[in-house]
Amino acid sequence: MDKNVEFYRFKIIEPFLKKEKKLKEIEKEKNISYATLKRWVSAYKKNGVIGLEKKTREDKNSFRNIDNSELKEIKKICNETSETNITKLYRYYKKKITDDLSISYATFYRIVNNIDHFFNKDTVRYLKNIKKEHQCYLVLELPLYILIKDTEVPHLLLMADAATLEPLNFYIRNSQSNFYELLSFIREGILKVSIKNEKLITPKEILVESKEINNKQILRKIFQMTNIKISEHFTENSEIKKLKEFISKDIQALYDQQKIKNYTDLFDFLISYLYLQKKEFAFCINYTLVDTLEYIRKLDGFLQKTSRKVNDSKVRVKNIIYTSDNLKNFNGESVDILFSPVVIKYIYIFSKEKYLFRGKKI
């Protein structure tokens, strides 16, 4: 019920609004108090369907039933563990506390949801009401039902601002994107927006139309580093549906006219098509300059991590060989590497969690 609470409540009071039933009849049928039904009707008449959403308690942050030492301990547990399951966190808390401090699971759940907003399941649900740019981004993945290289069906990754639906970044793949490819694509989009604004610009939330956004531990780490909440979200918003339909149909039309025969044709078309209103985003990132930006390390959580042994001043990642003049100092040693499966030209070399330098594809 929580996921569609407004719709659920509307369907209950709908017969009354249509003058088909009285509230007393609905009270008996649904076993919902008359006072509650009357409140829903009043809320609907005042604010429409949105008025029927579940309200947040005004006193939810007060925590009157626990003392400061307990609250401090719960905050510490949230910060020191990578656990993303609240039930397991609660068990960990109960095991760690040795005295007679007793907090119910319901209270613990409420506290964690407020002191660590990553656990809060509420997402931006009314996309049409988002008016401010850079508040929420959408990541859409569209299979384009055209054939490239005879057998490949290209997939279009598109990042758009939820307030304007203007595209911020796109990427073409020859298959559906996995978790790390989606994260790397998101990183590129954030970089583009930040470069154009000459400072780090991050949305509060990024909604991704993909079931591959499923590694909660990494998503929580990103939230802690950037305060960006990333979640799976398949919207029914009509404007977004139209956007996807127009893109697909226009590409299909050009393909049928044999104006799109390969990935280069497709890329060139999308550059002019998607950035028609936002021409400032029709650029490729200069990673040599990006590496000098002071905020770049804040986005490391979006990259995939591995370790490799350095041989002959080279390392191999995903069957690609990378080198750097600085790697000669690490021959025979293992180094940590962060890399993007989307931008394969560079990798980032770390030692003991400290960034050292960039490696370049040979």
N, C-alpha and C positions, 0 to 999 in steps of 0.2 A: 504494500500500500504506500509506503513512504516515497517510492520513486515517482509515483503519479498521484500524489495525495490530493492535488487540486481537482484532477479529473474524477477521482473516486468520490470526493465530497460533492462535486457538481452533479454527478449522475444520481446521487441520493436525493438531492433537493430539487432536481429537475422537474419531477412530476408536480411539485408544489408551485414552482415558477410558471409552469404551463397551466396551472389551475386545474390539474387533473386529480390531485389528492390534497388532503389537509395534512398539516405537520403531525397531528396526533396519529393519523393512519401510518405515516412513515415511521414515527416513533415506535409503534408496535411491530411493524414489519422488520425494521432494521435493528431494533433494540438499541437505539441511540436516543439519549435524553432529549426532551423537547427544548430545553435551554440551549443545548449544543446545536440542534438543528436551526433554532431561531438565530443563533449567533452566526452560523454559516450563511444563512439567507441575508442577514444584514451586511456581512462582509462582502458577499457577492454583489449586492446592489450598490455598494459603495465603490468597490475597486475591480469588479469583474472577476474572472477566474483566478487572477493573481491574488486576489484577496483571500482565496481559500487555501493558500499554501500554509504549510506548518510553520507556526511562529516560534521564534527562538525565545526562550524564557529570559525575562529581563534580569533575573537574579542568578543566571547560570554561572556567572563568574565570581559569585560571592564566596562559595565554599565555606559557608558558615559552620558546617559540621566538623571541620578538621582544623587542626592548629597549624601554625607556620612551619613547624619542624616536619610534619607529615607532607605538606605541600612541597617543601624544599626537597625532600627525599624523592618524591615522585618526579619532580622536574629533573633531578639529577639522573634518575633511571632513564628517562626519555632521552637525555642528552648523551649518555654514555653507552647505550646499546643500539645496535642496528636493527633490532627486532621491530617488525612492522605489524605484528599481530597483537591486538590489545589484550586478548585473552591470555596469551603467553606472557605478555608484559605484566599482567596482574599476578600470574603465578610466580613470576620472578620476584615481584615486589613482596608478595606474602612470604616467600622463602627467605628473602634477604632481611626482612624485619623480624627481629628476635624478641622484641618486647610485646606488650599487650595492645599496641596500636591496631585498631581494627577499622577497616574501611570496606564497605560493600563493593561488589563489582560494579554496580550501577553508578555509585559515586566516583569510583576510580575511572570508569569509562568517560563520565562527564568531564572530569578534571583533565584527562589526557587530551580529549577533543578540544579543550580550550587553551591549554598551555602549549600544545604542539599541533598547529593547524593542519599539518600534513594528514593527520588522522581524520579530520573533518571530511565527511563524505559529500557534503553539499558542493555542487559545482555550479557554474554559471548556467542557469537553465533557461533564462529568458533572453536569448541572444538578440532579439529585436529591440530590447530595451537598453542594450549597451551603446552608449553614445560617445564615449571617450576613447580616442585612439590609444593603442598600446595597453589596454586593460586586459584584453583577452585575444589570443590568437587561435586560429583553427588550422589544423593540419589534415588535409584531405588526400586520399589516395584513389586515383581513378584508373581502372584498367581501360586502355584505349583499344577498342576492338578493331584494330588494323594490324596487318602483318608487316613486320620489318625483318629483313633477312629471311624471308619465306615462312619462318616458323615462330618468331618471337612476337609476343603481344606486349607492347610497351606499357609501362605503368607510369602515370604522372603523379608526382608528389607535389602538393601545392600548399604553401602557407599563406593565409590571408588574415587580415585584421578583422575581428568580429564586428567592430563598429561600422566599418565602411565596406567590407568584403573586397577591399582592394588587395590584390596579390602582392606579397612581400618577397617571396622566393619560390622557385620551382626546381624540380630535378626529375630527370627521366631515367627510369630503370627498365631492365628487360625482364623483371619478375617482381613479385610482391616483396615489399620491404620487411626486414626483420627488425628486432628491437633496437639494435645498435645503429642500424642504418637510419631509422627514424630519429633517434637522438642526435646523430651527427647532422642530419638535415635540419633539425630544429636549431642546433648550434649555428649553422651557417645563416639561417634566417635572422637570428638574434644579432649576429655579427653585422649583417648587412644594414639592419635598422640602426645599430649603434654607430657604425662608421658614418652613415649619412647624418646622424645627429651629433657626432663628435663626442659622444659619451655613452656609457653603457645604458641601454634602454631594455628593460625586461618587463614582460606582462605579468600580471598576478597569476594568470592561469593559461594553460595551453591545452586545448581539447583535441584529441587525436582520434580520427575515425579508423581505428585499427585494434584488433584484439592482441596484436603483438606488444602493445604497451602493457606488459604484465610483470615486470620485475620491480616489485614494490620497494625492495631494499635499495636499489639504485635510484629509483624515483624519489625516495625519501632523502637520500644523500644529496641529490640535486636540489631539493627543496631547502635543505639546511644550508647549502652553499649560496643559493641564489634567491630564495623565497619564491620560486616559481613552482606552482603546482601543476603537474602534468598528469592527465588522466584520460582514459578511454571514454569517448563520447560519440555516439551515433545520433546526430541531430535529425529532427523531422522539420526543421526550419525550411519554409517554402522558398525563401530567397536563396538559400544555399543550394537547395535542390535545383533551382533554375540555373544557378551559376555552373554547376556540374553538367547539367544537360546541354547548355549552350556550348561549353568547351568541347564536350564529346561530339556533338552534332557538327560543329564547325570543322573539327579535325577530320571527322568522317567524310564530310563533303569534299575537303581538299584532297583527301586520300583517294576518293572515287574519281576525282579529276586528274589523278596521277601527279599532283603537285607536291605530295609528300611520299617520297620513295625510300628514304633512309633516316637515320637518327639526326643527321645534320639538317635536313629539310625540316624535320619536326621541331628541333631546337630553335632554328631561325624563326619559324612561324610563331612559336610560343613567346619568344623574346619580344616581338612586336605586338602580339595579340594580348598577352597578359599585362604588359607594362604600358598599355596605351595611355592610361591616365597617370601612371606613376613612372614616368620615364627615368626618374632618378635611381630606380632600382635595377635598371638594365645594365648592370656592370658585373664584372668578375672580381672577386676579392683578391687583393694583392697581399699574399701571406707574408711576404718579407716585411711589409710595413705593419701588418696586423700583430706580428710577434712583439712589436715594441709598445703596444698599447698596454697601459698599466692594469686594465681590468681583465685582460685575456685569461689569466689563470683562474678567474672565478668560473669560467666555463669549462674547466677541465673535466668536470663530472659527466659531461655529455659524451666524452670520448671513451673508446674501448681500451682496456688495459691488458698488457701482457708483459712477459719477461723474455729476454733473449740474450744469448751469449755472443759477445763481440769476437769476430774472427776477421783478421786482415782488414781492420777498420771498417767492417761492414756487419750489418744484421739483416736477417731475412724475416719479413712479416707477411703472412698471407701469400707466400711464394713470390714476393717482390723484394728485391735487394735494395737496401738504403745505405748511404754512407755519409760521412762528415769528417772533416779534417780533425775534429776534436775526438772522434771515436778511437783514434790511434792510442790515446791515453788509457783506453779501457780494454785493449786486446786481451782475450783470455778471461775477461770478467763478464758477469751478467749485469744487465741494466734493465730498469723498468721502462716500458714504452707505452705512451698513450698515442692512439691513432684513430683516424676517421675512416670508416669503410666507404664513405661517400667521396671524400677528397683524399686520394691515395698518393698525391705528389709528395707529401711530407709526413714525417712522424716526429714525436716529441720525446726526447730522452730525459729520464729522471734518474736520480740516485738518492736513496734514502728519503724519498718523497720530495726532493728538492729538484726543481726544473734546472736542467743544465744547458741544453741547446737543441736545435732542430736538425733532423736528418733528412736528406733529400733522395728521392728515388733515382736509381741509376738508369 
